[in-house]
Amino acid sequence: MNKTTLAAIERHAIAQYPDECCGLLIRDGRRQRYVPCRNTATTPSEHFRLAPQDYAAAEECGEIIAVVHSHPDYPATASEADRVSCEASGLPWHILEVRKDDEGQVHKGELVTITPSGYLAPLIGRAFVHGVHDCLSIILDYYRREMGIELGDYDREDGWWDKGANLYLENLPAAGFEQVSQLQQGDIVLMQIRSPVPNHAAIYLEDGVLKTDPDRFPAPGSILHHLYGRDSRRDTYGGYWTEVTVSCWRHQSKISHHQPPDSMTET
């Protein structure tokens, strides 16, 4: 990274403080430059969501070669969400620390670069970041790792359940799921928590075992899920979780069609 590019990143990070700045490095011919982008995260002082329109506009200007963002008042060490998103992007990530001193001046700090290395976040204990680590992410990762089934990726806006979207019911059938009445290992439990539509989902673990995390003790009859604002975890499936359950879904690869599939009445 040349000095001109680094200086542009530093100016943007300081100008956006106390929010995280975000942007892209592009290569236009032999020239490398920084393209500032908008951070549309609902909590911009803690996370960033690079505006898709800005990404598309940068692509039209040149080859995207890296993602950039800042950590206000926090070390430039990559968070788990940073590492996961870096892997998904397939690009290097540059993270710049910026801090305010006792006199109220904002200064740049350390710049850290990470690159895709095959990192996989644990299924249990991951921190919540909507769109990166949330209840949908845990389902996609479980099916990918534990069952070898790729369900794809789904863009979603934080708070979609209060904005007219119905993410799960709109996508489960198209992804190969059918509604069932009795749970088996790996089924999806769909829940509705203080929302007009089903807005939370979990994986039912009949035997309580995660094959890709064999050191974990078994927790039969549990659900693996990632509740909003909390770390991902397993909980015994009963009580409150059954009260907010509205339907259960099984992937077509686990259904025998010699008999009609079960149906379930919403509770």
N, C-alpha and C positions, 0 to 999 in steps of 0.2 A: 504494500500500500504506500503510495507516494505521500509527501508532506501536504500537498494541496488537498488531496482527498481526505486525509486524516483531519486537517483543519476544518473542513466542511462538516465532518461528522461531529467534531467537538462543538462547533457553533450551534448546530442543530440541537444537540443534547442539552446544552446550557440554556438555549432559548425555550425548550420545552419543559424544563424543570419546573415544578416537582413531578411532572408526568414523564413516563418513559417515551423517548423518541424512537422512531423506527424508520428504516429506509433500506435502500438497496444499492449495492455496488454494481455498476454495469460497465461493460467494455464495448466501446464504439470504435471499431477499427483498432488502432493502436492506443487509443486514449481510454483511460480508466477514470470514472467519475462517480460521485455519490449523488443519489436521487432521494431527497427527503420524501417521506410518505406520511399519510395521516394515521394516527393511532385511534382506532374506533372501539377499543375495549371499553366495557362499562366501568372498569376500575383502572383507568390509565396510569395511575401512580404506582400500581402493583403489577400490571400485565400490559401486553400490547397485542393488538390485532391489526395487522397491516391491511388497509383498505384494499379490497380486490381490484377496484378500478385503478388504483395507483400502481398495483403490480402489473396490470395489463398495459398501462401507459408506459411503464418503464421497459417492458418487453419490446414495445414498438421502437424504443430509442436505441436499443443495443442488447447484447447478451448479458443476462443477469448472472453474476458470478459470486455473489455473497449477500447474506442478510445481515443487517446492522440494527442494534437497539441499545438503549442505555439502561443502567441500573441506578436510579436516583437514591442517594444515601444508603447504598448497599454495595457490597463488593462485586466485582465483575465476574465472580465465580458463576458458572452456568448452573441454573436451577435444573431440577429434573424435567420440568416442562420445556426448558430451553433445549436440553439434550434430546428429548423425544421429538420436538419440532424440527430440530436440526436434521435428525435422521429422516423425517418425513420429507423435508425439502430437498435432500440430496446435495445441499450446498454448505460451504463454510459459514459460520456465524461469528460476527465480531460483536463483543459486548463491552461497552464503555461505562466505567463508574463515574458518576458525577456527584459532588457533595457541596453543601452550603457550609461556609465557615462561620465563626462566631460573629463576624462583621456583616453577615448577610450576603456575602459574595459566593457565587457558584463556580466551582473549579472542576476541571477534568481530573480523573484519576487514572487507574490502570486500565489498559485495553487487553482483553483476553479473547483469543480465537479458539473455537472448537470446530471440529470437522466430523462428518458422519463416520462412525466406527462400528456400527452394528449394535448400539446400545438398546436394551429393552428394559422398560420400567417394570418393577415388580407388580404383580397383580394385587397384592395386599400391601397397604401402607403408602400408596402414592398420594401426593397432595392434590387437592382439587383445583383445577383451572378449567373453566368451561370451554368446551371446544377442543381441548387437548387431553385433559384427564377429567372425565365426568362419567355419568352412568352409561351413556352410549359407548364411550371409549372402552370401558371395562368389558362390555359385551363383545365389541368388535375384536378386542385383544384376546379374550377367552376363546372365542371360536377360531381365531387364527392360530393360537398357540396350542390349545388343548385338543382341538378337534380337526385342525387342518382345513378349516373352511374359511374362505375369504368372502366377507360380506360387503366389502367396499368401504368407501368413506362418505360422510354426509356433512355438508356444511350446515351449521345451525347458529342462530343468533341467541345470545344469552337472554333468557326470559321468553323464549319462543312460545311457551305454553300460555302466556298472557297476551300474545300478540296475534292470535288467530291461526297459529300453526298447530298441527296435530302430528308431530314427527313420527311417533311410533306406529300409530294406526295407518298412517299414509305410506309407510315403508315396509312394515313387517311382511305383508303378503307378497309384495314384489321381490323381497329378499329370500323367499322360499319358506316362509313360516305359515303354519296352520294352527288354528286355535284348538286347544285340547282341554280336557276336564281333570285329568289326573297327572300329577307331575312326575317326571323322570329326570335323571341326571342330565344337566345341560339345557333344560328348558328355560325359557325366558318368562319371568314373572313380571307382569305389567301392573303398575300401581298409579294411583291418583292421590297426590298429596297437596292439599290446599290449592287446587288448580281446577279450571273448567274442563281440562282434558287429561288423559293419562300422561304423566310427566316424569315418571321414575321407573326404572327397570332394573332387574337383578337376574343373576344366574342361579338356578336351583342346583345345589350340590347334594345329591341323594346320599353319596358315600362320604361327602365332606373332604374329598381329596383333590389336590391340584397336582397333576402329573408333572408340570413344569416347575413346581416348587416343592419337591419331595421332602424337604426338611420341616415343612409345616405339619403340625399335628392334625390328624383328621378331625373334621367337624361335621358329622353326619346330620342331614336334615337342615342344613344351613343355606343361606343365600350369600352370594358374592355380589357386592354392589358398592356404589360410590355416591353417597348422599351429598347433596349440595353443601359446599363449604366444609366438608369433613374429609378425612383420609379414607381411602377405600378399605373395606374390611369384610369379614364374614359375620353374619348374625344368625342366630337360630330363627328359622322360619316359623313364626307363630305370633300370637297376640296382635300387636299393632300392625305388623307387616301383613298378616292375613286380612285384617280389617280394611286396609287401603288397597288390597289387590282387586283388580277389575277383570283380569283375564290372564290366561297362560298360553304360551305359544311354543310349538316344537318345529324344528327344522325338518324339511321334507326328507332329508337323508336318513332320519331316524323313524320315519313313519312307513308302516306297511299299508299299502293301498288295497290289500285283499279285502279289507273291511272299511266302511266309511269312517272318516276321522271323527274324533270326539268333538263335541261342541260344549261351550261353557256359557252359562248365563251370567251376565255381569252382576257383581254384588254391589 
